[in-house]
Amino acid sequence: MHTYERAETQTRFLNVDVDVLSKVSLEPLLAALGSKILPLYVGREGRYYSAHFELAASSDEDVDKVTRRLAGLIAGLRGAARKLWKEARTRGFNVGIQGGINPRMQEIAIEEDTVNLVARVGGRIVVTTYAAEIATAPRGRAQSARDAPPNDSPGRKRAARAGNRRIPR
């Protein structure tokens, strides 16, 4: 009985989150941003406070548009909220990418104007790639030639590089 692993996802841009780490509570920062953001987490993280949020409503599937909208919200902060942002230990615009096996390679470019806008508000761009989700053939199911990964699949190449002499077909 052979089982194999098959990635179920396509490589794609997911979203941009803002991740902030500070010595003081960031709840006033999120309050200042109001209903334009969706808080993912705000509270303690070890010795620090953190806030993680994304746009409340975004149908954009473009990394530049989402990042610019978020940076624009930060640029509009005033008073105590602006001070919280500026004094934070880290201020990251985290670009999420879901990894997959198709397409075999994908570029997600961030335009110079977007990078400059993030820099002007004192942020950095972080890229997080999530591994492809793997499904294993159910036990007891006969594997047909149609179900087998292609000879040039990443899984077969990884197995070959790892020194496995026997690669299931």
MDTraj code that builds the backbone (N, CA, C; nanometers):
import mdtraj as md
import numpy as np

residues = "MET HIS THR TYR GLU ARG ALA GLU THR GLN THR ARG PHE LEU ASN VAL ASP VAL ASP VAL LEU SER LYS VAL SER LEU GLU PRO LEU LEU ALA ALA LEU GLY SER LYS ILE LEU PRO LEU TYR VAL GLY ARG GLU GLY ARG TYR TYR SER ALA HIS PHE GLU LEU ALA ALA SER SER ASP GLU ASP VAL ASP LYS VAL THR ARG ARG LEU ALA GLY LEU ILE ALA GLY LEU ARG GLY ALA ALA ARG LYS LEU TRP LYS GLU ALA ARG THR ARG GLY PHE ASN VAL GLY ILE GLN GLY GLY ILE ASN PRO ARG MET GLN GLU ILE ALA ILE GLU GLU ASP THR VAL ASN LEU VAL ALA ARG VAL GLY GLY ARG ILE VAL VAL THR THR TYR ALA ALA GLU ILE ALA THR ALA PRO ARG GLY ARG ALA GLN SER ALA ARG ASP ALA PRO PRO ASN ASP SER PRO GLY ARG LYS ARG ALA ALA ARG ALA GLY ASN ARG ARG ILE PRO ARG".split()
xyz = np.array([
    [0.0854, -0.1181, 0.0000],
    [0.0000, 0.0000, 0.0000],
    [0.0896, 0.1239, 0.0000],
    [0.0696, 0.2097, -0.0961],
    [0.1477, 0.3321, -0.1055],
    [0.0591, 0.4515, -0.0738],
    [0.1177, 0.5451, -0.0022],
    [0.0516, 0.6750, 0.0147],
    [0.1450, 0.7789, -0.0440],
    [0.0934, 0.8907, -0.0761],
    [0.1746, 0.9992, -0.1282],
    [0.1185, 1.1303, -0.0752],
    [0.2019, 1.2313, -0.0854],
    [0.1590, 1.3640, -0.0429],
    [0.1322, 1.4481, -0.1658],
    [0.0269, 1.5265, -0.1590],
    [-0.0099, 1.6132, -0.2704],
    [-0.0497, 1.7483, -0.2137],
    [0.0084, 1.8539, -0.2650],
    [-0.0283, 1.9874, -0.2184],
    [-0.1646, 2.0224, -0.2742],
    [-0.2486, 2.0799, -0.1886],
    [-0.3851, 2.1128, -0.2284],
    [-0.4022, 2.2611, -0.2628],
    [-0.3000, 2.3412, -0.2452],
    [-0.3167, 2.4851, -0.2611],
    [-0.2332, 2.5406, -0.3760],
    [-0.2729, 2.6550, -0.4216],
    [-0.1998, 2.7297, -0.5225],
    [-0.1183, 2.8379, -0.4513],
    [-0.0018, 2.8728, -0.5035],
    [0.0751, 2.9833, -0.4491],
    [0.0002, 3.1115, -0.4803],
    [-0.0217, 3.1934, -0.3758],
    [-0.0976, 3.3166, -0.3987],
    [-0.0757, 3.4163, -0.2853],
    [-0.0950, 3.5428, -0.3165],
    [-0.0931, 3.6498, -0.2170],
    [-0.2186, 3.6371, -0.1327],
    [-0.2042, 3.6445, 0.0005],
    [-0.3182, 3.6347, 0.0904],
    [-0.3670, 3.7712, 0.1357],
    [-0.2797, 3.8461, 0.2037],
    [-0.3202, 3.9728, 0.2631],
    [-0.1977, 4.0413, 0.3201],
    [-0.2170, 4.1623, 0.3705],
    [-0.1127, 4.2339, 0.4437],
    [-0.1678, 4.2632, 0.5819],
    [-0.0928, 4.2235, 0.6836],
    [-0.1255, 4.2558, 0.8220],
    [-0.0210, 4.3543, 0.8718],
    [-0.0589, 4.4346, 0.9693],
    [0.0379, 4.5212, 1.0361],
    [0.0639, 4.4597, 1.1727],
    [0.1916, 4.4423, 1.2045],
    [0.2346, 4.3833, 1.3313],
    [0.3192, 4.4863, 1.4052],
    [0.2771, 4.5215, 1.5276],
    [0.3445, 4.6241, 1.6062],
    [0.3813, 4.5648, 1.7414],
    [0.5025, 4.5933, 1.7874],
    [0.5502, 4.5468, 1.9169],
    [0.6004, 4.6676, 1.9949],
    [0.5579, 4.6787, 2.1220],
    [0.5882, 4.7978, 2.2004],
    [0.6070, 4.7631, 2.3476],
    [0.6661, 4.8574, 2.4222],
    [0.6803, 4.8430, 2.5671],
    [0.5524, 4.8824, 2.6397],
    [0.4608, 4.9485, 2.5691],
    [0.3359, 4.9953, 2.6312],
    [0.2159, 4.9442, 2.5522],
    [0.1009, 4.9475, 2.6141],
    [-0.0213, 4.8991, 2.5508],
    [-0.0487, 4.9707, 2.4192],
    [-0.0911, 4.8947, 2.3209],
    [-0.1210, 4.9493, 2.1883],
    [-0.2704, 4.9641, 2.1632],
    [-0.3511, 4.9406, 2.2653],
    [-0.4959, 4.9543, 2.2486],
    [-0.5365, 5.0940, 2.2021],
    [-0.4738, 5.2027, 2.2541],
    [-0.5103, 5.3363, 2.2027],
    [-0.4791, 5.3546, 2.0535],
    [-0.3753, 5.2877, 2.0061],
    [-0.3416, 5.2953, 1.8629],
    [-0.4538, 5.2342, 1.7799],
    [-0.4992, 5.1157, 1.8192],
    [-0.6083, 5.0512, 1.7464],
    [-0.7376, 5.1296, 1.7576],
    [-0.7610, 5.1887, 1.8723],
    [-0.8812, 5.2713, 1.8902],
    [-0.8783, 5.3905, 1.7949],
    [-0.7608, 5.4500, 1.7756],
    [-0.7483, 5.5651, 1.6856],
    [-0.7738, 5.5250, 1.5399],
    [-0.7386, 5.4024, 1.5044],
    [-0.7619, 5.3553, 1.3675],
    [-0.9076, 5.3174, 1.3441],
    [-0.9779, 5.2880, 1.4531],
    [-1.1223, 5.2678, 1.4484],
    [-1.1700, 5.1540, 1.3618],
    [-1.2828, 5.1772, 1.2968],
    [-1.3504, 5.0720, 1.2209],
    [-1.2862, 5.0439, 1.0857],
    [-1.1814, 5.1176, 1.0510],
    [-1.1141, 5.0938, 0.9235],
    [-1.0233, 4.9715, 0.9282],
    [-0.9961, 4.9233, 1.0516],
    [-0.9114, 4.8057, 1.0646],
    [-0.9850, 4.6945, 1.1364],
    [-0.9361, 4.5735, 1.1169],
    [-0.9879, 4.4558, 1.1862],
    [-0.8757, 4.4066, 1.2773],
    [-0.8914, 4.4242, 1.4096],
    [-0.7870, 4.3755, 1.5010],
    [-0.7827, 4.2229, 1.4997],
    [-0.6643, 4.1673, 1.4835],
    [-0.6461, 4.0227, 1.4883],
    [-0.6028, 3.9806, 1.6281],
    [-0.5224, 4.0662, 1.6934],
    [-0.4812, 4.0443, 1.8316],
    [-0.4266, 4.1750, 1.8853],
    [-0.4592, 4.2048, 2.0092],
    [-0.3972, 4.3164, 2.0801],
    [-0.3833, 4.2739, 2.2256],
    [-0.2643, 4.2849, 2.2798],
    [-0.2410, 4.2432, 2.4174],
    [-0.0945, 4.2120, 2.4423],
    [-0.0705, 4.1370, 2.5498],
    [0.0662, 4.1023, 2.5896],
    [0.1237, 3.9920, 2.5010],
    [0.2529, 4.0051, 2.4762],
    [0.3317, 3.8994, 2.4115],
    [0.4636, 3.8972, 2.4865],
    [0.4701, 3.8122, 2.5867],
    [0.5907, 3.8078, 2.6706],
    [0.6055, 3.9364, 2.7489],
    [0.7220, 3.9985, 2.7384],
    [0.7491, 4.1235, 2.8110],
    [0.6941, 4.2459, 2.7387],
    [0.6419, 4.2275, 2.6196],
    [0.5961, 4.3390, 2.5377],
    [0.4459, 4.3331, 2.5137],
    [0.3976, 4.4393, 2.4522],
    [0.2594, 4.4454, 2.4052],
    [0.2653, 4.4379, 2.2533],
    [0.1650, 4.3757, 2.1957],
    [0.1625, 4.3683, 2.0499],
    [0.0233, 4.3983, 1.9982],
    [0.0206, 4.4386, 1.8735],
    [-0.1048, 4.4585, 1.8020],
    [-0.0846, 4.4044, 1.6619],
    [-0.1820, 4.3291, 1.6160],
    [-0.1803, 4.2727, 1.4807],
    [-0.3159, 4.3039, 1.4195],
    [-0.3150, 4.3705, 1.3049],
    [-0.4418, 4.4077, 1.2422],
    [-0.4290, 4.4114, 1.0913],
    [-0.5456, 4.4108, 1.0259],
    [-0.5534, 4.4202, 0.8799],
    [-0.6653, 4.5164, 0.8460],
    [-0.6831, 4.5456, 0.7186],
    [-0.7935, 4.6317, 0.6766],
    [-0.9264, 4.5631, 0.7092],
    [-1.0238, 4.6417, 0.7540],
    [-1.1552, 4.5860, 0.7885],
    [-1.2270, 4.5346, 0.6647],
    [-1.2150, 4.6059, 0.5567],
    [-1.2807, 4.5654, 0.4327],
    [-1.1806, 4.5827, 0.3198],
    [-1.1493, 4.4731, 0.2560],
    [-1.0559, 4.4803, 0.1448],
    [-1.0909, 4.3757, 0.0422],
    [-1.1311, 4.4213, -0.0736],
    [-1.1547, 4.3284, -0.1833],
    [-1.0344, 4.3296, -0.2769],
    [-0.9343, 4.4122, -0.2402],
    [-0.8128, 4.4202, -0.3216],
    [-0.7346, 4.2904, -0.3112],
    [-0.6895, 4.2428, -0.4235],
    [-0.6019, 4.1271, -0.4230],
    [-0.4656, 4.1698, -0.4732],
    [-0.4301, 4.2934, -0.4469],
    [-0.3061, 4.3508, -0.4940],
    [-0.2254, 4.3975, -0.3731],
    [-0.1039, 4.3451, -0.3601],
    [-0.0204, 4.3762, -0.2444],
    [0.0047, 4.5265, -0.2315],
    [0.0240, 4.5961, -0.3429],
    [0.0500, 4.7399, -0.3371],
    [-0.0699, 4.8179, -0.2847],
    [-0.1879, 4.7894, -0.3366],
    [-0.3069, 4.8625, -0.2928],
    [-0.3337, 4.8426, -0.1444],
    [-0.3249, 4.7192, -0.0973],
    [-0.3518, 4.6904, 0.0440],
    [-0.2471, 4.7586, 0.1320],
    [-0.1202, 4.7459, 0.0941],
    [-0.0125, 4.8060, 0.1733],
    [-0.0254, 4.9578, 0.1763],
    [-0.0565, 5.0196, 0.0623],
    [-0.0719, 5.1663, 0.0578],
    [-0.1887, 5.2134, 0.1436],
    [-0.2986, 5.1392, 0.1407],
    [-0.4135, 5.1783, 0.2243],
    [-0.3771, 5.1722, 0.3719],
    [-0.3085, 5.0664, 0.4124],
    [-0.2669, 5.0541, 0.5519],
    [-0.1675, 5.1644, 0.5905],
    [-0.0691, 5.1889, 0.5050],
    [0.0296, 5.2944, 0.5334],
    [-0.0374, 5.4309, 0.5370],
    [-0.1389, 5.4518, 0.4539],
    [-0.2140, 5.5775, 0.4558],
    [-0.2862, 5.5989, 0.5877],
    [-0.3419, 5.4909, 0.6430],
    [-0.4059, 5.5015, 0.7744],
    [-0.3043, 5.5400, 0.8815],
    [-0.1870, 5.4800, 0.8763],
    [-0.0816, 5.5114, 0.9730],
    [-0.0356, 5.6558, 0.9556],
    [-0.0194, 5.6994, 0.8321],
    [0.0238, 5.8374, 0.8062],
    [-0.0759, 5.9384, 0.8609],
    [-0.2025, 5.9008, 0.8690],
    [-0.3064, 5.9907, 0.9190],
    [-0.3187, 5.9961, 1.0707],
    [-0.2396, 5.9162, 1.1420],
    [-0.2463, 5.9178, 1.2889],
    [-0.1967, 6.0510, 1.3438],
    [-0.2583, 6.0942, 1.4513],
    [-0.2199, 6.2196, 1.5172],
    [-0.2062, 6.1968, 1.6672],
    [-0.1395, 6.2890, 1.7325],
    [-0.1331, 6.2920, 1.8783],
    [-0.0722, 6.1669, 1.9403],
    [-0.1394, 6.1180, 2.0469],
    [-0.0888, 6.0047, 2.1243],
    [-0.0770, 5.8779, 2.0399],
    [-0.1701, 5.8588, 1.9471],
    [-0.1647, 5.7398, 1.8619],
    [-0.0406, 5.7438, 1.7722],
    [-0.0101, 5.8609, 1.7192],
    [0.1095, 5.8769, 1.6354],
    [0.2358, 5.8491, 1.7165],
    [0.2375, 5.8965, 1.8404],
    [0.3513, 5.8755, 1.9285],
    [0.3686, 5.7261, 1.9598],
    [0.2581, 5.6556, 1.9854],
    [0.2647, 5.5112, 2.0100],
    [0.3278, 5.4389, 1.8909],
    [0.2839, 5.4747, 1.7717],
    [0.3377, 5.4138, 1.6502],
    [0.4873, 5.4401, 1.6381],
    [0.5269, 5.5673, 1.6524],
    [0.6675, 5.6046, 1.6338],
    [0.7595, 5.5415, 1.7376],
    [0.7093, 5.5229, 1.8603],
    [0.7933, 5.4703, 1.9674],
    [0.7889, 5.3174, 1.9776],
    [0.7112, 5.2541, 1.8936],
    [0.7030, 5.1077, 1.8965],
    [0.8381, 5.0463, 1.8616],
    [0.8638, 4.9313, 1.9188],
    [0.9895, 4.8591, 1.8967],
    [0.9995, 4.8091, 1.7529],
    [0.8903, 4.7522, 1.7000],
    [0.8859, 4.7100, 1.5599],
    [0.7522, 4.7507, 1.4993],
    [0.7542, 4.7793, 1.3685],
    [0.6357, 4.8202, 1.2928],
    [0.6447, 4.7532, 1.1558],
    [0.5793, 4.6383, 1.1437],
    [0.5931, 4.5612, 1.0210],
    [0.4652, 4.5527, 0.9399],
    [0.4804, 4.5687, 0.8107],
    [0.3726, 4.5451, 0.7153],
    [0.4001, 4.4055, 0.6605],
    [0.3259, 4.3076, 0.7106],
    [0.3547, 4.1679, 0.6861],
    [0.2728, 4.1156, 0.5677],
    [0.3434, 4.0861, 0.4600],
    [0.2819, 4.0361, 0.3368],
    [0.2707, 3.8839, 0.3488],
    [0.1488, 3.8319, 0.3509],
    [0.1262, 3.6886, 0.3632],
    [0.1125, 3.6231, 0.2281],
    [0.1850, 3.5135, 0.2107],
    [0.1807, 3.4374, 0.0858],
    [0.1550, 3.2911, 0.1201],
    [0.0555, 3.2327, 0.0558],
    [0.0275, 3.0904, 0.0713],
    [0.1065, 3.0151, -0.0337],
    [0.1957, 2.9286, 0.0097],
    [0.2753, 2.8486, -0.0824],
    [0.1936, 2.7329, -0.1386],
    [0.2281, 2.6906, -0.2555],
    [0.1636, 2.5770, -0.3202],
    [0.2585, 2.5181, -0.4224],
    [0.2095, 2.4272, -0.5015],
    [0.2972, 2.3692, -0.6039],
    [0.2736, 2.4310, -0.7415],
    [0.1674, 2.5080, -0.7559],
    [0.1387, 2.5735, -0.8834],
    [0.1057, 2.7191, -0.8589],
    [0.1484, 2.8106, -0.9383],
    [0.2477, 2.7859, -1.0427],
    [0.3823, 2.7509, -0.9786],
    [0.4696, 2.6923, -1.0571],
    [0.5977, 2.6461, -1.0031],
    [0.6787, 2.7614, -0.9465],
    [0.6593, 2.8809, -0.9949],
    [0.7238, 2.9997, -0.9401],
    [0.6334, 3.1174, -0.9633],
    [0.6308, 3.2067, -0.8654],
    [0.5459, 3.3243, -0.8780],
    [0.6153, 3.4424, -0.8129],
    [0.6199, 3.5531, -0.8843],
    [0.6775, 3.6754, -0.8292],
    [0.5651, 3.7658, -0.7828],
    [0.5836, 3.8207, -0.6639],
    [0.4897, 3.9198, -0.6116],
    [0.5733, 4.0443, -0.5847],
    [0.5676, 4.1386, -0.6776],
    [0.6505, 4.2581, -0.6699],
    [0.5810, 4.3669, -0.5888],
    [0.6603, 4.4402, -0.5131],
    [0.6105, 4.5552, -0.4381],
    [0.6747, 4.6788, -0.5004],
    [0.5903, 4.7689, -0.5449],
    [0.6374, 4.8867, -0.6182],
    [0.7211, 4.9796, -0.5294],
    [0.8123, 5.0523, -0.5931],
    [0.9008, 5.1459, -0.5225],
    [0.8221, 5.2491, -0.4416],
    [0.7135, 5.3020, -0.4991],
    [0.6326, 5.4008, -0.4264],
    [0.5732, 5.3422, -0.2984],
    [0.5355, 5.2165, -0.3029],
    [0.4800, 5.1501, -0.1845],
    [0.5879, 5.1333, -0.0787],
    [0.7053, 5.0884, -0.1201],
    [0.8171, 5.0720, -0.0265],
    [0.8520, 5.2067, 0.0373],
    [0.8552, 5.3130, -0.0432],
    [0.8865, 5.4460, 0.0089],
    [0.7813, 5.4941, 0.1078],
    [0.6540, 5.4675, 0.0806],
    [0.5463, 5.5080, 0.1714],
    [0.5597, 5.4356, 0.3055],
    [0.5876, 5.3068, 0.3020],
    [0.6069, 5.2301, 0.4255],
    [0.7265, 5.2863, 0.5030],
    [0.8342, 5.3183, 0.4327],
    [0.9526, 5.3757, 0.4983],
    [0.9210, 5.5120, 0.5602],
    [0.8425, 5.5939, 0.4902],
    [0.8077, 5.7277, 0.5432],
    [0.7292, 5.7206, 0.6735],
    [0.6497, 5.6158, 0.6922],
    [0.5750, 5.6036, 0.8175],
    [0.6538, 5.5238, 0.9214],
    [0.7798, 5.4905, 0.8901],
    [0.8651, 5.4220, 0.9862],
    [0.8422, 5.2727, 0.9943],
    [0.7879, 5.2146, 0.8881],
    [0.7611, 5.0716, 0.8887],
    [0.8630, 4.9945, 0.8085],
    [0.8533, 4.8648, 0.8182],
    [0.9354, 4.7749, 0.7379],
    [0.8415, 4.6748, 0.6710],
    [0.8873, 4.6175, 0.5624],
    [0.8077, 4.5161, 0.4932],
    [0.8628, 4.3795, 0.5311],
    [0.7729, 4.2927, 0.5740],
    [0.8068, 4.1565, 0.6143],
    [0.7262, 4.0643, 0.5230],
    [0.7852, 3.9549, 0.4801],
    [0.7145, 3.8591, 0.3964],
    [0.7059, 3.7273, 0.4731],
    [0.5845, 3.6770, 0.4892],
    [0.5628, 3.5469, 0.5524],
    [0.5054, 3.4534, 0.4481],
    [0.5728, 3.3406, 0.4278],
    [0.5256, 3.2395, 0.3340],
    [0.4789, 3.1191, 0.4140],
    [0.3564, 3.0800, 0.3924],
    [0.2992, 2.9637, 0.4597],
    [0.3198, 2.8418, 0.3715],
    [0.3654, 2.7334, 0.4303],
    [0.3916, 2.6111, 0.3548],
    [0.2636, 2.5596, 0.2904],
    [0.2807, 2.4911, 0.1791],
    [0.1672, 2.4282, 0.1120],
    [0.1032, 2.3298, 0.2078],
    [-0.0274, 2.3217, 0.2032],
    [-0.0981, 2.2256, 0.2862],
    [-0.0955, 2.0915, 0.2147],
    [-0.0608, 1.9903, 0.2894],
    [-0.0401, 1.8586, 0.2312],
    [-0.1552, 1.7659, 0.2691],
    [-0.2035, 1.6941, 0.1712],
    [-0.3061, 1.5924, 0.1947],
    [-0.2428, 1.4571, 0.1637],
    [-0.2688, 1.3601, 0.2467],
    [-0.2162, 1.2256, 0.2249],
    [-0.3294, 1.1380, 0.1747],
    [-0.3000, 1.0530, 0.0785],
    [-0.4026, 0.9628, 0.0254],
    [-0.4588, 0.8802, 0.1404],
    [-0.5897, 0.8646, 0.1465],
    [-0.6508, 0.7867, 0.2550],
    [-0.5983, 0.6441, 0.2571],
    [-0.5818, 0.5888, 0.3783],
    [-0.5361, 0.4497, 0.3922],
    [-0.6334, 0.3553, 0.3228],
    [-0.5767, 0.2546, 0.2598],
    [-0.6599, 0.1530, 0.1976],
    [-0.7047, 0.1885, 0.0572],
    [-0.6816, 0.3114, 0.0144],
    [-0.7218, 0.3515, -0.1204],
    [-0.6100, 0.3156, -0.2168],
    [-0.6437, 0.2448, -0.3200],
    [-0.5445, 0.2091, -0.4201],
    [-0.5042, 0.3344, -0.4954],
    [-0.3763, 0.3507, -0.5142],
    [-0.3264, 0.4661, -0.5865],
    [-0.3210, 0.4342, -0.7347],
    [-0.3880, 0.5136, -0.8139],
    [-0.3864, 0.4909, -0.9582],
    [-0.2801, 0.5781, -1.0216],
    [-0.2453, 0.5483, -1.1437],
    [-0.1468, 0.6282, -1.2154],
    [-0.1939, 0.7725, -1.2282],
    [-0.3252, 0.7921, -1.2386],
    [-0.3802, 0.9270, -1.2513],
    [-0.3542, 1.0083, -1.1245],
    [-0.3533, 0.9410, -1.0063],
    [-0.3342, 1.0097, -0.8798],
    [-0.1885, 1.0361, -0.8459],
    [-0.0961, 0.9675, -0.9089],
    [0.0452, 0.9793, -0.8735],
    [0.0984, 1.1164, -0.9112],
    [0.1908, 1.1691, -0.8297],
    [0.2499, 1.2968, -0.8662],
    [0.3347, 1.2810, -0.9913],
    [0.3459, 1.3857, -1.0728],
    [0.4273, 1.3765, -1.1940],
    [0.5738, 1.3539, -1.1576],
    [0.6497, 1.2991, -1.2536],
    [0.7906, 1.2682, -1.2288],
    [0.8718, 1.3898, -1.1881],
    [0.8355, 1.5077, -1.2346],
    [0.9127, 1.6269, -1.2021],
    [0.8513, 1.7061, -1.0864],
    [0.7651, 1.6416, -1.0071],
    [0.6996, 1.7133, -0.8981],
    [0.8011, 1.7532, -0.7914],
    [0.7766, 1.8647, -0.7200],
    [0.8683, 1.9073, -0.6143],
    [0.8884, 1.7991, -0.5088],
    [0.7842, 1.7239, -0.4754],
    [0.7964, 1.6193, -0.3750],
    [0.8949, 1.5110, -0.4163],
    [0.8899, 1.4736, -0.5414],
    [0.9829, 1.3709, -0.5913],
    [1.1247, 1.4262, -0.5918],
    [1.1418, 1.5514, -0.6299],
    [1.2755, 1.6106, -0.6315],
    [1.3308, 1.6229, -0.4901],
    [1.2451, 1.6644, -0.3937],
    [1.2902, 1.6748, -0.2541],
    [1.3324, 1.5377, -0.2025],
    [1.2534, 1.4346, -0.2318],
    [1.2852, 1.2997, -0.1864],
    [1.4180, 1.2538, -0.2463],
    [1.4402, 1.2843, -0.3720],
    [1.5639, 1.2452, -0.4376],
    [1.6830, 1.3175, -0.3752],
    [1.6689, 1.4470, -0.3489],
    [1.7772, 1.5235, -0.2865],
    [1.8045, 1.4750, -0.1448],
    [1.7024, 1.4284, -0.0752],
    [1.7178, 1.3821, 0.0624],
    [1.7869, 1.2463, 0.0677],
    [1.8117, 1.1855, -0.0450],
    [1.8836, 1.0597, -0.0479],
    [1.7940, 0.9373, -0.0505],
    [1.6646, 0.9561, -0.0633],
    [1.5750, 0.8418, -0.0736],
    [1.5959, 0.7772, -0.2098],
    [1.6362, 0.6520, -0.2094],
    [1.6619, 0.5843, -0.3368],
    [1.5320, 0.5400, -0.4024],
    [1.4351, 0.5035, -0.3236],
    [1.3091, 0.4540, -0.3780],
    [1.2053, 0.5653, -0.3736],
    [1.1646, 0.6134, -0.4889],
    [1.0651, 0.7184, -0.4975],
    [0.9363, 0.6552, -0.5458],
    [0.8294, 0.6576, -0.4635],
    [0.7039, 0.5955, -0.5069],
    [0.6495, 0.6617, -0.6326],
    [0.5938, 0.5800, -0.7194],
    [0.5342, 0.6337, -0.8413],
    [0.3863, 0.6466, -0.8248],
])
top = md.Topology()
chain = top.add_chain()
for i, resn in enumerate(residues, 1):
    res = top.add_residue(resn, chain, resSeq=i)
    for name in ("N", "CA", "C"):
        top.add_atom(name, md.element.get_by_symbol(name[0]), res)
traj = md.Trajectory(xyz[None], top)
